[in-house]
Amino acid sequence: MFDARKVEVTMFEDKARVLLILPQAVLDRARVFAGEAITKLKGPVSLQMVLRALIDEGLKRGRDRTIVTNIEGQMQAVRAIRSRSRRPAVAPRSESAGRRAGKGRLGEARRS
């Protein structure tokens, strides 16, 4: 016999909190999935339940090539963003900065 109380205790006994940053499109797809699950299961399904299930099932697939390809794409995107942020930005020289320096010199010359 199925005892929901026992499942709940074991399911959340060893938990950790994680901040997950997702693209809006992925979050929207997960919400649609949750809505479909509500209809199919005829009960409340949260976005958190859907994300937990997707992560768990995805990890069971282990070395699935599509998952590895997705991770590789994310890795390359992060690498590109980090390399752009490490490059020193070359600020264009403004004319006002040159004029200020020139005025200072002229001012000093007038005082002499």
Buried (B, 14 or more C-beta within 10 A) or exposed (E): EEEEEEEEEEEEEEEEEEEEEEEEEEBEBBEEBBEEBBEEEEEEBEEEEBBEBBEEEEEEEEEEEEEEEEEEEEEEEEEEEEEEEEEEEEEEEEEEEEEEEEEEEEEEEEEE
